Amino acid sequence: MPDLERISEMENSLNECDEAVRSLREQLDRLNGLREKAARLYAYYGSGDWYADREGELPEGFRAGVLSEDAVYDSIAELRETAFRLLETGTDVLKNWI
């Protein structure tokens, strides 16, 4: 007789893995779609335009976190760390999971 508990557990694992991979692929597609915007942002950070935009007063309530010392730098660092994690995870999957 089939082990229904084991089948159920494996079915749940299949569904969770499929959903995680689908979600990851969607997020990678989204990130890849932002490549041009990210490149422009990272080129802007620390440029002459960035320094010029930091001069003077901004209207109250105007969002300008991009002009802070840390926001774009942290974004670059986070993207870099995530890229390394993707490489490490991808290598682990190919070598050890399947």
C-alpha positions as CSV (number, residue, x, y, z in Angstrom):
1,M,0.0,0.0,0.0
2,P,1.4,3.5,-0.8
3,D,2.6,5.6,2.1
4,L,0.1,8.5,2.0
5,E,2.0,10.5,4.6
6,R,5.2,10.3,2.6
7,I,3.4,11.1,-0.7
8,S,1.8,14.1,0.9
9,E,5.1,15.3,2.3
10,M,6.8,14.9,-1.1
11,E,3.9,16.7,-2.8
12,N,4.2,19.6,-0.5
13,S,8.0,19.7,-1.1
14,L,7.4,19.7,-4.9
15,N,4.9,22.6,-4.6
16,E,7.2,24.6,-2.3
17,C,10.2,24.1,-4.5
18,D,8.3,24.9,-7.7
19,E,6.8,28.1,-6.1
20,A,10.2,29.3,-4.9
21,V,11.9,28.8,-8.3
22,R,9.0,30.5,-10.1
23,S,9.2,33.4,-7.7
24,L,13.0,33.7,-8.0
25,R,12.7,33.6,-11.8
26,E,10.1,36.4,-11.7
27,Q,12.4,38.5,-9.4
28,L,15.4,37.9,-11.7
29,D,13.3,39.0,-14.7
30,R,12.3,42.1,-12.8
31,L,15.9,42.9,-11.7
32,N,17.2,42.3,-15.3
33,G,14.5,44.8,-16.5
34,L,16.0,47.4,-14.2
35,R,19.6,47.0,-15.5
36,E,19.6,50.3,-17.4
37,K,18.0,52.3,-14.6
38,A,20.5,50.8,-12.1
39,A,23.5,51.6,-14.4
40,R,22.3,55.2,-14.7
41,L,21.8,55.4,-10.9
42,Y,25.2,54.0,-10.1
43,A,26.9,56.3,-12.6
44,Y,25.0,59.3,-11.1
45,Y,26.2,58.5,-7.6
46,G,29.3,60.5,-6.9
47,S,29.2,62.3,-10.2
48,G,29.4,66.1,-10.8
49,D,25.6,66.1,-11.2
50,W,25.1,64.3,-7.9
51,Y,27.3,66.8,-6.1
52,A,25.5,69.7,-7.9
53,D,22.1,68.3,-6.9
54,R,23.2,68.2,-3.2
55,E,23.7,72.0,-3.2
56,G,21.0,74.2,-1.9
57,E,17.6,73.6,-0.2
58,L,15.1,71.0,-1.4
59,P,11.3,71.6,-0.9
60,E,10.0,70.2,2.4
61,G,8.9,66.6,2.1
62,F,10.7,66.1,-1.2
63,R,12.2,62.6,-1.2
64,A,15.9,62.7,-2.0
65,G,17.5,59.7,-0.3
66,V,19.5,59.3,-3.5
67,L,21.5,62.3,-2.4
68,S,22.6,60.8,0.9
69,E,26.1,59.4,1.5
70,D,24.8,55.8,2.1
71,A,21.7,55.0,0.2
72,V,23.1,54.3,-3.3
73,Y,26.3,52.9,-1.8
74,D,24.3,50.4,0.3
75,S,22.2,49.6,-2.8
76,I,25.3,48.7,-4.8
77,A,26.7,46.7,-1.9
78,E,23.4,44.8,-1.5
79,L,23.3,44.0,-5.3
80,R,26.9,42.8,-5.2
81,E,26.2,40.6,-2.2
82,T,23.1,39.2,-3.8
83,A,24.9,38.4,-7.0
84,F,27.6,36.5,-5.0
85,R,24.8,34.6,-3.2
86,L,23.2,33.7,-6.6
87,L,26.5,32.4,-7.8
88,E,27.1,30.3,-4.7
89,T,23.6,29.0,-4.6
90,G,23.6,28.1,-8.3
91,T,26.9,26.3,-7.9
92,D,25.6,24.4,-4.9
93,V,22.5,23.4,-6.7
94,L,24.4,22.1,-9.8
95,K,27.0,20.3,-7.7
96,N,25.0,18.9,-4.8
97,W,21.2,19.1,-5.3
98,I,20.6,17.4,-8.6
